[in-house]
Amino acid sequence: MTSIQHTGLGYEYIRDRAGGDDVTVYVHQLVALLRDDVDPSQVFAPDHEVHHVDHIPWHNTPQNLELRESREHRVGHLSGEVSA
């Protein structure tokens, strides 16, 4: 069974529980793949994260998403440079 759900913070994700597997993919990760400047292998890599430029977690357009290194992304959020 496949379903689209939302986290408590508003991030949309697709969850599939077919065949005994439980796979979750965030919509913003899939949309980021549409950007020409994004390396698809990095979108799902643990050392990279897809960031919402306008800080709205359900605004999943290619223009509103950018790929950042995980550490840089987290430090930006903690320092206030990048809000929620």
PDB file with SEQRES, HELIX, SHEET and CRYST1 records, atoms N, CA, C and O in Angstrom:
SEQRES   1 A   84  MET THR SER ILE GLN HIS THR GLY LEU GLY TYR GLU TYR          
SEQRES   2 A   84  ILE ARG ASP ARG ALA GLY GLY ASP ASP VAL THR VAL TYR          
SEQRES   3 A   84  VAL HIS GLN LEU VAL ALA LEU LEU ARG ASP ASP VAL ASP          
SEQRES   4 A   84  PRO SER GLN VAL PHE ALA PRO ASP HIS GLU VAL HIS HIS          
SEQRES   5 A   84  VAL ASP HIS ILE PRO TRP HIS ASN THR PRO GLN ASN LEU          
SEQRES   6 A   84  GLU LEU ARG GLU SER ARG GLU HIS ARG VAL GLY HIS LEU          
SEQRES   7 A   84  SER GLY GLU VAL SER ALA                                      
HELIX    1 AA1 ALA A   18  GLY A   20  5                                   3    
HELIX    2 AA2 VAL A   27  ALA A   32  1                                   6    
HELIX    3 AA3 PRO A   40  VAL A   43  1                                   4    
HELIX    4 AA4 PRO A   62  ASN A   64  5                                   3    
HELIX    5 AA5 SER A   70  SER A   79  1                                  10    
SHEET    1 AA1 3 THR A   2  HIS A   6  0                                        
SHEET    2 AA1 3 GLU A  12  ASP A  16 -1                                        
SHEET    3 AA1 3 VAL A  23  TYR A  26 -1                                        
SHEET    1 AA2 2 HIS A  48  HIS A  52  0                                        
SHEET    2 AA2 2 LEU A  65  GLU A  69 -1                                        
CRYST1    1.000    1.000    1.000  90.00  90.00  90.00 P 1           1          
ATOM      1  N   MET A   1       0.834  -1.179   0.000  1.00  0.00           N  
ATOM      2  CA  MET A   1       0.000   0.000   0.000  1.00  0.00           C  
ATOM      3  C   MET A   1       0.884   1.249   0.000  1.00  0.00           C  
ATOM      4  O   MET A   1       1.789   1.368   0.825  1.00  0.00           O  
ATOM      5  N   THR A   2       0.626   2.168  -0.911  1.00  0.00           N  
ATOM      6  CA  THR A   2       1.383   3.403  -1.018  1.00  0.00           C  
ATOM      7  C   THR A   2       0.492   4.555  -0.583  1.00  0.00           C  
ATOM      8  O   THR A   2      -0.686   4.610  -0.936  1.00  0.00           O  
ATOM      9  N   SER A   3       1.070   5.484   0.197  1.00  0.00           N  
ATOM     10  CA  SER A   3       0.286   6.634   0.638  1.00  0.00           C  
ATOM     11  C   SER A   3       1.176   7.859   0.739  1.00  0.00           C  
ATOM     12  O   SER A   3       2.385   7.752   0.949  1.00  0.00           O  
ATOM     13  N   ILE A   4       0.559   9.029   0.586  1.00  0.00           N  
ATOM     14  CA  ILE A   4       1.255  10.306   0.789  1.00  0.00           C  
ATOM     15  C   ILE A   4       0.824  10.827   2.150  1.00  0.00           C  
ATOM     16  O   ILE A   4      -0.365  10.924   2.452  1.00  0.00           O  
ATOM     17  N   GLN A   5       1.815  11.158   2.961  1.00  0.00           N  
ATOM     18  CA  GLN A   5       1.540  11.615   4.321  1.00  0.00           C  
ATOM     19  C   GLN A   5       2.329  12.882   4.609  1.00  0.00           C  
ATOM     20  O   GLN A   5       3.122  13.327   3.779  1.00  0.00           O  
ATOM     21  N   HIS A   6       2.115  13.463   5.785  1.00  0.00           N  
ATOM     22  CA  HIS A   6       2.821  14.663   6.222  1.00  0.00           C  
ATOM     23  C   HIS A   6       3.418  14.417   7.595  1.00  0.00           C  
ATOM     24  O   HIS A   6       2.806  13.763   8.439  1.00  0.00           O  
ATOM     25  N   THR A   7       4.611  14.941   7.816  1.00  0.00           N  
ATOM     26  CA  THR A   7       5.183  14.899   9.158  1.00  0.00           C  
ATOM     27  C   THR A   7       4.503  15.990   9.989  1.00  0.00           C  
ATOM     28  O   THR A   7       3.745  16.795   9.447  1.00  0.00           O  
ATOM     29  N   GLY A   8       4.760  16.022  11.263  1.00  0.00           N  
ATOM     30  CA  GLY A   8       4.212  17.052  12.133  1.00  0.00           C  
ATOM     31  C   GLY A   8       4.694  18.447  11.764  1.00  0.00           C  
ATOM     32  O   GLY A   8       4.058  19.437  12.124  1.00  0.00           O  
ATOM     33  N   LEU A   9       5.811  18.536  11.051  1.00  0.00           N  
ATOM     34  CA  LEU A   9       6.350  19.828  10.630  1.00  0.00           C  
ATOM     35  C   LEU A   9       5.886  20.231   9.241  1.00  0.00           C  
ATOM     36  O   LEU A   9       6.212  21.325   8.779  1.00  0.00           O  
ATOM     37  N   GLY A  10       5.128  19.369   8.561  1.00  0.00           N  
ATOM     38  CA  GLY A  10       4.584  19.713   7.258  1.00  0.00           C  
ATOM     39  C   GLY A  10       5.318  19.160   6.055  1.00  0.00           C  
ATOM     40  O   GLY A  10       4.944  19.459   4.921  1.00  0.00           O  
ATOM     41  N   TYR A  11       6.358  18.359   6.269  1.00  0.00           N  
ATOM     42  CA  TYR A  11       7.067  17.747   5.151  1.00  0.00           C  
ATOM     43  C   TYR A  11       6.226  16.619   4.578  1.00  0.00           C  
ATOM     44  O   TYR A  11       5.733  15.768   5.318  1.00  0.00           O  
ATOM     45  N   GLU A  12       6.060  16.612   3.251  1.00  0.00           N  
ATOM     46  CA  GLU A  12       5.292  15.568   2.586  1.00  0.00           C  
ATOM     47  C   GLU A  12       6.211  14.394   2.261  1.00  0.00           C  
ATOM     48  O   GLU A  12       7.358  14.582   1.854  1.00  0.00           O  
ATOM     49  N   TYR A  13       5.694  13.191   2.443  1.00  0.00           N  
ATOM     50  CA  TYR A  13       6.472  12.014   2.089  1.00  0.00           C  
ATOM     51  C   TYR A  13       5.566  10.920   1.541  1.00  0.00           C  
ATOM     52  O   TYR A  13       4.362  10.887   1.796  1.00  0.00           O  
ATOM     53  N   ILE A  14       6.184  10.035   0.784  1.00  0.00           N  
ATOM     54  CA  ILE A  14       5.493   8.900   0.202  1.00  0.00           C  
ATOM     55  C   ILE A  14       5.989   7.659   0.922  1.00  0.00           C  
ATOM     56  O   ILE A  14       7.194   7.445   1.060  1.00  0.00           O  
ATOM     57  N   ARG A  15       5.061   6.858   1.373  1.00  0.00           N  
ATOM     58  CA  ARG A  15       5.425   5.642   2.095  1.00  0.00           C  
ATOM     59  C   ARG A  15       4.815   4.450   1.382  1.00  0.00           C  
ATOM     60  O   ARG A  15       3.633   4.457   1.038  1.00  0.00           O  
ATOM     61  N   ASP A  16       5.634   3.423   1.163  1.00  0.00           N  
ATOM     62  CA  ASP A  16       5.183   2.216   0.493  1.00  0.00           C  
ATOM     63  C   ASP A  16       5.501   1.015   1.377  1.00  0.00           C  
ATOM     64  O   ASP A  16       6.642   0.814   1.792  1.00  0.00           O  
ATOM     65  N   ARG A  17       4.500   0.243   1.649  1.00  0.00           N  
ATOM     66  CA  ARG A  17       4.677  -0.941   2.497  1.00  0.00           C  
ATOM     67  C   ARG A  17       4.386  -2.220   1.727  1.00  0.00           C  
ATOM     68  O   ARG A  17       3.855  -3.176   2.292  1.00  0.00           O  
ATOM     69  N   ALA A  18       4.721  -2.248   0.471  1.00  0.00           N  
ATOM     70  CA  ALA A  18       4.453  -3.420  -0.375  1.00  0.00           C  
ATOM     71  C   ALA A  18       5.511  -4.493  -0.173  1.00  0.00           C  
ATOM     72  O   ALA A  18       6.682  -4.188   0.055  1.00  0.00           O  
ATOM     73  N   GLY A  19       5.102  -5.716  -0.255  1.00  0.00           N  
ATOM     74  CA  GLY A  19       6.042  -6.832  -0.227  1.00  0.00           C  
ATOM     75  C   GLY A  19       6.843  -6.956   1.047  1.00  0.00           C  
ATOM     76  O   GLY A  19       7.949  -7.496   1.020  1.00  0.00           O  
ATOM     77  N   GLY A  20       6.323  -6.474   2.167  1.00  0.00           N  
ATOM     78  CA  GLY A  20       7.040  -6.587   3.428  1.00  0.00           C  
ATOM     79  C   GLY A  20       8.081  -5.499   3.653  1.00  0.00           C  
ATOM     80  O   GLY A  20       8.661  -5.413   4.736  1.00  0.00           O  
ATOM     81  N   ASP A  21       8.324  -4.666   2.644  1.00  0.00           N  
ATOM     82  CA  ASP A  21       9.258  -3.548   2.797  1.00  0.00           C  
ATOM     83  C   ASP A  21       8.506  -2.322   3.291  1.00  0.00           C  
ATOM     84  O   ASP A  21       7.301  -2.189   3.073  1.00  0.00           O  
ATOM     85  N   ASP A  22       9.217  -1.440   3.950  1.00  0.00           N  
ATOM     86  CA  ASP A  22       8.644  -0.171   4.407  1.00  0.00           C  
ATOM     87  C   ASP A  22       9.586   0.924   3.932  1.00  0.00           C  
ATOM     88  O   ASP A  22      10.604   1.196   4.568  1.00  0.00           O  
ATOM     89  N   VAL A  23       9.240   1.554   2.807  1.00  0.00           N  
ATOM     90  CA  VAL A  23      10.116   2.536   2.170  1.00  0.00           C  
ATOM     91  C   VAL A  23       9.470   3.920   2.253  1.00  0.00           C  
ATOM     92  O   VAL A  23       8.295   4.086   1.925  1.00  0.00           O  
ATOM     93  N   THR A  24      10.249   4.910   2.695  1.00  0.00           N  
ATOM     94  CA  THR A  24       9.772   6.288   2.781  1.00  0.00           C  
ATOM     95  C   THR A  24      10.680   7.187   1.970  1.00  0.00           C  
ATOM     96  O   THR A  24      11.903   7.118   2.093  1.00  0.00           O  
ATOM     97  N   VAL A  25      10.082   8.039   1.133  1.00  0.00           N  
ATOM     98  CA  VAL A  25      10.823   9.016   0.338  1.00  0.00           C  
ATOM     99  C   VAL A  25      10.108  10.357   0.486  1.00  0.00           C  
ATOM    100  O   VAL A  25       8.887  10.436   0.351  1.00  0.00           O  
ATOM    101  N   TYR A  26      10.872  11.403   0.762  1.00  0.00           N  
ATOM    102  CA  TYR A  26      10.288  12.736   0.897  1.00  0.00           C  
ATOM    103  C   TYR A  26      10.052  13.353  -0.474  1.00  0.00           C  
ATOM    104  O   TYR A  26      10.873  13.216  -1.380  1.00  0.00           O  
ATOM    105  N   VAL A  27       8.919  14.032  -0.613  1.00  0.00           N  
ATOM    106  CA  VAL A  27       8.553  14.654  -1.882  1.00  0.00           C  
ATOM    107  C   VAL A  27       9.618  15.656  -2.308  1.00  0.00           C  
ATOM    108  O   VAL A  27       9.936  15.738  -3.495  1.00  0.00           O  
ATOM    109  N   HIS A  28      10.179  16.423  -1.367  1.00  0.00           N  
ATOM    110  CA  HIS A  28      11.179  17.423  -1.752  1.00  0.00           C  
ATOM    111  C   HIS A  28      12.445  16.763  -2.314  1.00  0.00           C  
ATOM    112  O   HIS A  28      13.143  17.373  -3.123  1.00  0.00           O  
ATOM    113  N   GLN A  29      12.746  15.549  -1.904  1.00  0.00           N  
ATOM    114  CA  GLN A  29      13.881  14.837  -2.497  1.00  0.00           C  
ATOM    115  C   GLN A  29      13.595  14.491  -3.954  1.00  0.00           C  
ATOM    116  O   GLN A  29      14.454  14.654  -4.820  1.00  0.00           O  
ATOM    117  N   LEU A  30      12.389  14.015  -4.215  1.00  0.00           N  
ATOM    118  CA  LEU A  30      12.024  13.664  -5.592  1.00  0.00           C  
ATOM    119  C   LEU A  30      12.009  14.889  -6.493  1.00  0.00           C  
ATOM    120  O   LEU A  30      12.493  14.830  -7.624  1.00  0.00           O  
ATOM    121  N   VAL A  31      11.461  15.994  -6.009  1.00  0.00           N  
ATOM    122  CA  VAL A  31      11.387  17.220  -6.810  1.00  0.00           C  
ATOM    123  C   VAL A  31      12.785  17.776  -7.061  1.00  0.00           C  
ATOM    124  O   VAL A  31      13.050  18.315  -8.136  1.00  0.00           O  
ATOM    125  N   ALA A  32      13.679  17.654  -6.086  1.00  0.00           N  
ATOM    126  CA  ALA A  32      15.054  18.146  -6.259  1.00  0.00           C  
ATOM    127  C   ALA A  32      15.748  17.459  -7.433  1.00  0.00           C  
ATOM    128  O   ALA A  32      16.644  18.037  -8.048  1.00  0.00           O  
ATOM    129  N   LEU A  33      15.343  16.243  -7.742  1.00  0.00           N  
ATOM    130  CA  LEU A  33      15.933  15.516  -8.867  1.00  0.00           C  
ATOM    131  C   LEU A  33      15.647  16.186 -10.209  1.00  0.00           C  
ATOM    132  O   LEU A  33      16.318  15.898 -11.199  1.00  0.00           O  
ATOM    133  N   LEU A  34      14.659  17.074 -10.249  1.00  0.00           N  
ATOM    134  CA  LEU A  34      14.315  17.779 -11.489  1.00  0.00           C  
ATOM    135  C   LEU A  34      15.289  18.913 -11.798  1.00  0.00           C  
ATOM    136  O   LEU A  34      15.311  19.412 -12.923  1.00  0.00           O  
ATOM    137  N   ARG A  35      16.088  19.324 -10.828  1.00  0.00           N  
ATOM    138  CA  ARG A  35      17.036  20.424 -11.037  1.00  0.00           C  
ATOM    139  C   ARG A  35      18.247  19.941 -11.829  1.00  0.00           C  
ATOM    140  O   ARG A  35      18.760  18.848 -11.588  1.00  0.00           O  
ATOM    141  N   ASP A  36      18.694  20.749 -12.761  1.00  0.00           N  
ATOM    142  CA  ASP A  36      19.865  20.394 -13.579  1.00  0.00           C  
ATOM    143  C   ASP A  36      21.159  20.425 -12.778  1.00  0.00           C  
ATOM    144  O   ASP A  36      22.115  19.727 -13.116  1.00  0.00           O  
ATOM    145  N   ASP A  37      21.197  21.236 -11.708  1.00  0.00           N  
ATOM    146  CA  ASP A  37      22.431  21.405 -10.941  1.00  0.00           C  
ATOM    147  C   ASP A  37      22.541  20.453  -9.751  1.00  0.00           C  
ATOM    148  O   ASP A  37      23.431  20.613  -8.916  1.00  0.00           O  
ATOM    149  N   VAL A  38      21.660  19.477  -9.665  1.00  0.00           N  
ATOM    150  CA  VAL A  38      21.672  18.539  -8.544  1.00  0.00           C  
ATOM    151  C   VAL A  38      22.136  17.169  -9.023  1.00  0.00           C  
ATOM    152  O   VAL A  38      21.618  16.627  -9.999  1.00  0.00           O  
ATOM    153  N   ASP A  39      23.118  16.621  -8.320  1.00  0.00           N  
ATOM    154  CA  ASP A  39      23.619  15.279  -8.605  1.00  0.00           C  
ATOM    155  C   ASP A  39      22.665  14.276  -7.940  1.00  0.00           C  
ATOM    156  O   ASP A  39      22.584  14.233  -6.712  1.00  0.00           O  
ATOM    157  N   PRO A  40      21.951  13.479  -8.724  1.00  0.00           N  
ATOM    158  CA  PRO A  40      20.976  12.554  -8.143  1.00  0.00           C  
ATOM    159  C   PRO A  40      21.556  11.627  -7.080  1.00  0.00           C  
ATOM    160  O   PRO A  40      20.849  11.259  -6.142  1.00  0.00           O  
ATOM    161  N   SER A  41      22.807  11.246  -7.201  1.00  0.00           N  
ATOM    162  CA  SER A  41      23.401  10.344  -6.212  1.00  0.00           C  
ATOM    163  C   SER A  41      23.550  11.014  -4.850  1.00  0.00           C  
ATOM    164  O   SER A  41      23.652  10.329  -3.833  1.00  0.00           O  
ATOM    165  N   GLN A  42      23.563  12.348  -4.820  1.00  0.00           N  
ATOM    166  CA  GLN A  42      23.715  13.055  -3.549  1.00  0.00           C  
ATOM    167  C   GLN A  42      22.385  13.330  -2.853  1.00  0.00           C  
ATOM    168  O   GLN A  42      22.362  13.563  -1.644  1.00  0.00           O  
ATOM    169  N   VAL A  43      21.282  13.308  -3.589  1.00  0.00           N  
ATOM    170  CA  VAL A  43      19.977  13.617  -2.992  1.00  0.00           C  
ATOM    171  C   VAL A  43      19.647  12.647  -1.852  1.00  0.00           C  
ATOM    172  O   VAL A  43      19.066  13.055  -0.846  1.00  0.00           O  
ATOM    173  N   PHE A  44      20.006  11.389  -1.999  1.00  0.00           N  
ATOM    174  CA  PHE A  44      19.701  10.390  -0.985  1.00  0.00           C  
ATOM    175  C   PHE A  44      20.935   9.986  -0.168  1.00  0.00           C  
ATOM    176  O   PHE A  44      20.868   9.057   0.638  1.00  0.00           O  
ATOM    177  N   ALA A  45      22.039  10.669  -0.370  1.00  0.00           N  
ATOM    178  CA  ALA A  45      23.268  10.367   0.366  1.00  0.00           C  
ATOM    179  C   ALA A  45      23.167  10.923   1.791  1.00  0.00           C  
ATOM    180  O   ALA A  45      22.576  11.984   1.994  1.00  0.00           O  
ATOM    181  N   PRO A  46      23.732  10.226   2.776  1.00  0.00           N  
ATOM    182  CA  PRO A  46      23.624  10.691   4.166  1.00  0.00           C  
ATOM    183  C   PRO A  46      24.379  11.994   4.445  1.00  0.00           C  
ATOM    184  O   PRO A  46      24.114  12.653   5.451  1.00  0.00           O  
ATOM    185  N   ASP A  47      25.314  12.374   3.570  1.00  0.00           N  
ATOM    186  CA  ASP A  47      26.083  13.594   3.816  1.00  0.00           C  
ATOM    187  C   ASP A  47      25.501  14.815   3.100  1.00  0.00           C  
ATOM    188  O   ASP A  47      26.133  15.871   3.072  1.00  0.00           O  
ATOM    189  N   HIS A  48      24.304  14.681   2.521  1.00  0.00           N  
ATOM    190  CA  HIS A  48      23.633  15.805   1.859  1.00  0.00           C  
ATOM    191  C   HIS A  48      22.161  15.838   2.252  1.00  0.00           C  
ATOM    192  O   HIS A  48      21.571  14.811   2.589  1.00  0.00           O  
ATOM    193  N   GLU A  49      21.574  17.038   2.204  1.00  0.00           N  
ATOM    194  CA  GLU A  49      20.156  17.221   2.494  1.00  0.00           C  
ATOM    195  C   GLU A  49      19.574  18.225   1.516  1.00  0.00           C  
ATOM    196  O   GLU A  49      20.271  19.117   1.034  1.00  0.00           O  
ATOM    197  N   VAL A  50      18.286  18.071   1.229  1.00  0.00           N  
ATOM    198  CA  VAL A  50      17.589  19.017   0.369  1.00  0.00           C  
ATOM    199  C   VAL A  50      16.973  20.089   1.270  1.00  0.00           C  
ATOM    200  O   VAL A  50      16.230  19.783   2.202  1.00  0.00           O  
ATOM    201  N   HIS A  51      17.291  21.335   0.979  1.00  0.00           N  
ATOM    202  CA  HIS A  51      16.862  22.479   1.786  1.00  0.00           C  
ATOM    203  C   HIS A  51      15.780  23.277   1.061  1.00  0.00           C  
ATOM    204  O   HIS A  51      15.877  23.503  -0.145  1.00  0.00           O  
ATOM    205  N   HIS A  52      14.743  23.706   1.799  1.00  0.00           N  
ATOM    206  CA  HIS A  52      13.705  24.593   1.276  1.00  0.00           C  
ATOM    207  C   HIS A  52      14.181  26.034   1.444  1.00  0.00           C  
ATOM    208  O   HIS A  52      14.334  26.502   2.572  1.00  0.00           O  
ATOM    209  N   VAL A  53      14.414  26.733   0.355  1.00  0.00           N  
ATOM    210  CA  VAL A  53      14.952  28.095   0.383  1.00  0.00           C  
ATOM    211  C   VAL A  53      14.047  29.038   1.167  1.00  0.00           C  
ATOM    212  O   VAL A  53      14.532  29.856   1.950  1.00  0.00           O  
ATOM    213  N   ASP A  54      12.721  28.929   0.960  1.00  0.00           N  
ATOM    214  CA  ASP A  54      11.804  29.841   1.650  1.00  0.00           C  
ATOM    215  C   ASP A  54      11.351  29.307   3.012  1.00  0.00           C  
ATOM    216  O   ASP A  54      10.503  29.913   3.667  1.00  0.00           O  
ATOM    217  N   HIS A  55      11.906  28.196   3.427  1.00  0.00           N  
ATOM    218  CA  HIS A  55      11.666  27.597   4.746  1.00  0.00           C  
ATOM    219  C   HIS A  55      10.246  27.058   4.926  1.00  0.00           C  
ATOM    220  O   HIS A  55       9.830  26.793   6.054  1.00  0.00           O  
ATOM    221  N   ILE A  56       9.502  26.894   3.838  1.00  0.00           N  
ATOM    222  CA  ILE A  56       8.156  26.337   3.905  1.00  0.00           C  
ATOM    223  C   ILE A  56       8.242  24.867   3.464  1.00  0.00           C  
ATOM    224  O   ILE A  56       8.473  24.592   2.287  1.00  0.00           O  
ATOM    225  N   PRO A  57       8.059  23.928   4.393  1.00  0.00           N  
ATOM    226  CA  PRO A  57       8.316  22.522   4.089  1.00  0.00           C  
ATOM    227  C   PRO A  57       7.403  21.884   3.056  1.00  0.00           C  
ATOM    228  O   PRO A  57       7.749  20.834   2.515  1.00  0.00           O  
ATOM    229  N   TRP A  58       6.276  22.462   2.767  1.00  0.00           N  
ATOM    230  CA  TRP A  58       5.375  21.883   1.759  1.00  0.00           C  
ATOM    231  C   TRP A  58       5.459  22.613   0.426  1.00  0.00           C  
ATOM    232  O   TRP A  58       4.713  22.291  -0.499  1.00  0.00           O  
ATOM    233  N   HIS A  59       6.371  23.606   0.310  1.00  0.00           N  
ATOM    234  CA  HIS A  59       6.576  24.326  -0.953  1.00  0.00           C  
ATOM    235  C   HIS A  59       7.655  23.587  -1.744  1.00  0.00           C  
ATOM    236  O   HIS A  59       8.831  23.952  -1.707  1.00  0.00           O  
ATOM    237  N   ASN A  60       7.241  22.560  -2.447  1.00  0.00           N  
ATOM    238  CA  ASN A  60       8.162  21.651  -3.125  1.00  0.00           C  
ATOM    239  C   ASN A  60       8.244  21.922  -4.618  1.00  0.00           C  
ATOM    240  O   ASN A  60       7.796  21.110  -5.428  1.00  0.00           O  
ATOM    241  N   THR A  61       8.814  23.058  -4.980  1.00  0.00           N  
ATOM    242  CA  THR A  61       9.078  23.359  -6.388  1.00  0.00           C  
ATOM    243  C   THR A  61      10.588  23.317  -6.596  1.00  0.00           C  
ATOM    244  O   THR A  61      11.343  23.601  -5.666  1.00  0.00           O  
ATOM    245  N   PRO A  62      11.039  22.969  -7.796  1.00  0.00           N  
ATOM    246  CA  PRO A  62      12.487  22.903  -8.024  1.00  0.00           C  
ATOM    247  C   PRO A  62      13.204  24.212  -7.677  1.00  0.00           C  
ATOM    248  O   PRO A  62      14.329  24.185  -7.178  1.00  0.00           O  
ATOM    249  N   GLN A  63      12.565  25.348  -7.935  1.00  0.00           N  
ATOM    250  CA  GLN A  63      13.195  26.645  -7.669  1.00  0.00           C  
ATOM    251  C   GLN A  63      13.344  26.912  -6.170  1.00  0.00           C  
ATOM    252  O   GLN A  63      14.177  27.730  -5.779  1.00  0.00           O  
ATOM    253  N   ASN A  64      12.570  26.253  -5.336  1.00  0.00           N  
ATOM    254  CA  ASN A  64      12.609  26.476  -3.896  1.00  0.00           C  
ATOM    255  C   ASN A  64      13.497  25.473  -3.167  1.00  0.00           C  
ATOM    256  O   ASN A  64      13.588  25.502  -1.940  1.00  0.00           O  
ATOM    257  N   LEU A  65      14.139  24.604  -3.900  1.00  0.00           N  
ATOM    258  CA  LEU A  65      14.951  23.563  -3.274  1.00  0.00           C  
ATOM    259  C   LEU A  65      16.405  23.678  -3.703  1.00  0.00           C  
ATOM    260  O   LEU A  65      16.712  24.018  -4.845  1.00  0.00           O  
ATOM    261  N   GLU A  66      17.291  23.385  -2.759  1.00  0.00           N  
ATOM    262  CA  GLU A  66      18.717  23.342  -3.078  1.00  0.00           C  
ATOM    263  C   GLU A  66      19.361  22.234  -2.262  1.00  0.00           C  
ATOM    264  O   GLU A  66      18.905  21.910  -1.165  1.00  0.00           O  
ATOM    265  N   LEU A  67      20.403  21.668  -2.796  1.00  0.00           N  
ATOM    266  CA  LEU A  67      21.129  20.602  -2.130  1.00  0.00           C  
ATOM    267  C   LEU A  67      22.245  21.220  -1.299  1.00  0.00           C  
ATOM    268  O   LEU A  67      23.010  22.053  -1.787  1.00  0.00           O  
ATOM    269  N   ARG A  68      22.329  20.805  -0.045  1.00  0.00           N  
ATOM    270  CA  ARG A  68      23.383  21.293   0.851  1.00  0.00           C  
ATOM    271  C   ARG A  68      24.053  20.116   1.538  1.00  0.00           C  
ATOM    272  O   ARG A  68      23.460  19.050   1.705  1.00  0.00           O  
ATOM    273  N   GLU A  69      25.294  20.331   1.929  1.00  0.00           N  
ATOM    274  CA  GLU A  69      25.963  19.328   2.749  1.00  0.00           C  
ATOM    275  C   GLU A  69      25.239  19.283   4.092  1.00  0.00           C  
ATOM    276  O   GLU A  69      24.834  20.323   4.612  1.00  0.00           O  
ATOM    277  N   SER A  70      25.074  18.096   4.650  1.00  0.00           N  
ATOM    278  CA  SER A  70      24.303  17.926   5.887  1.00  0.00           C  
ATOM    279  C   SER A  70      24.809  18.798   7.021  1.00  0.00           C  
ATOM    280  O   SER A  70      24.022  19.442   7.715  1.00  0.00           O  
ATOM    281  N   ARG A  71      26.120  18.820   7.210  1.00  0.00           N  
ATOM    282  CA  ARG A  71      26.677  19.607   8.318  1.00  0.00           C  
ATOM    283  C   ARG A  71      26.380  21.092   8.124  1.00  0.00           C  
ATOM    284  O   ARG A  71      25.948  21.766   9.059  1.00  0.00           O  
ATOM    285  N   GLU A  72      26.606  21.599   6.927  1.00  0.00           N  
ATOM    286  CA  GLU A  72      26.340  23.010   6.612  1.00  0.00           C  
ATOM    287  C   GLU A  72      24.862  23.334   6.847  1.00  0.00           C  
ATOM    288  O   GLU A  72      24.529  24.387   7.391  1.00  0.00           O  
ATOM    289  N   HIS A  73      23.997  22.438   6.440  1.00  0.00           N  
ATOM    290  CA  HIS A  73      22.557  22.632   6.588  1.00  0.00           C  
ATOM    291  C   HIS A  73      22.171  22.703   8.066  1.00  0.00           C  
ATOM    292  O   HIS A  73      21.437  23.603   8.475  1.00  0.00           O  
ATOM    293  N   ARG A  74      22.656  21.772   8.852  1.00  0.00           N  
ATOM    294  CA  ARG A  74      22.331  21.750  10.290  1.00  0.00           C  
ATOM    295  C   ARG A  74      22.907  22.957  11.019  1.00  0.00           C  
ATOM    296  O   ARG A  74      22.227  23.562  11.847  1.00  0.00           O  
ATOM    297  N   VAL A  75      24.146  23.309  10.720  1.00  0.00           N  
ATOM    298  CA  VAL A  75      24.766  24.483  11.354  1.00  0.00           C  
ATOM    299  C   VAL A  75      23.984  25.741  11.000  1.00  0.00           C  
ATOM    300  O   VAL A  75      23.794  26.609  11.852  1.00  0.00           O  
ATOM    301  N   GLY A  76      23.527  25.849   9.754  1.00  0.00           N  
ATOM    302  CA  GLY A  76      22.730  26.987   9.345  1.00  0.00           C  
ATOM    303  C   GLY A  76      21.448  27.103  10.138  1.00  0.00           C  
ATOM    304  O   GLY A  76      21.054  28.200  10.534  1.00  0.00           O  
ATOM    305  N   HIS A  77      20.792  25.972  10.372  1.00  0.00           N  
ATOM    306  CA  HIS A  77      19.558  25.984  11.173  1.00  0.00           C  
ATOM    307  C   HIS A  77      19.860  26.347  12.626  1.00  0.00           C  
ATOM    308  O   HIS A  77      19.139  27.146  13.223  1.00  0.00           O  
ATOM    309  N   LEU A  78      20.905  25.776  13.197  1.00  0.00           N  
ATOM    310  CA  LEU A  78      21.233  26.038  14.606  1.00  0.00           C  
ATOM    311  C   LEU A  78      21.674  27.487  14.829  1.00  0.00           C  
ATOM    312  O   LEU A  78      21.389  28.064  15.878  1.00  0.00           O  
ATOM    313  N   SER A  79      22.355  28.067  13.867  1.00  0.00           N  
ATOM    314  CA  SER A  79      22.851  29.436  14.027  1.00  0.00           C  
ATOM    315  C   SER A  79      21.776  30.480  13.710  1.00  0.00           C  
ATOM    316  O   SER A  79      21.983  31.671  13.939  1.00  0.00           O  
ATOM    317  N   GLY A  80      20.636  30.038  13.185  1.00  0.00           N  
ATOM    318  CA  GLY A  80      19.580  30.972  12.835  1.00  0.00           C  
ATOM    319  C   GLY A  80      19.704  31.498  11.413  1.00  0.00           C  
ATOM    320  O   GLY A  80      18.824  32.215  10.936  1.00  0.00           O  
ATOM    321  N   GLU A  81      20.790  31.146  10.732  1.00  0.00           N  
ATOM    322  CA  GLU A  81      20.985  31.560   9.340  1.00  0.00           C  
ATOM    323  C   GLU A  81      19.887  30.975   8.458  1.00  0.00           C  
ATOM    324  O   GLU A  81      19.424  31.606   7.508  1.00  0.00           O  
ATOM    325  N   VAL A  82      19.489  29.771   8.794  1.00  0.00           N  
ATOM    326  CA  VAL A  82      18.455  29.061   8.072  1.00  0.00           C  
ATOM    327  C   VAL A  82      17.369  28.763   9.075  1.00  0.00           C  
ATOM    328  O   VAL A  82      17.615  28.047  10.045  1.00  0.00           O  
ATOM    329  N   SER A  83      16.167  29.292   8.874  1.00  0.00           N  
ATOM    330  CA  SER A  83      15.088  28.991   9.812  1.00  0.00           C  
ATOM    331  C   SER A  83      14.425  27.682   9.447  1.00  0.00           C  
ATOM    332  O   SER A  83      14.654  27.118   8.377  1.00  0.00           O  
ATOM    333  N   ALA A  84      13.598  27.214  10.362  1.00  0.00           N  
ATOM    334  CA  ALA A  84      12.899  25.926  10.230  1.00  0.00           C  
ATOM    335  C   ALA A  84      12.782  25.504   8.813  1.00  0.00           C  
ATOM    336  O   ALA A  84      12.221  24.445   8.528  1.00  0.00           O  
TER     337      ALA A  84                                                      
END                                                                             
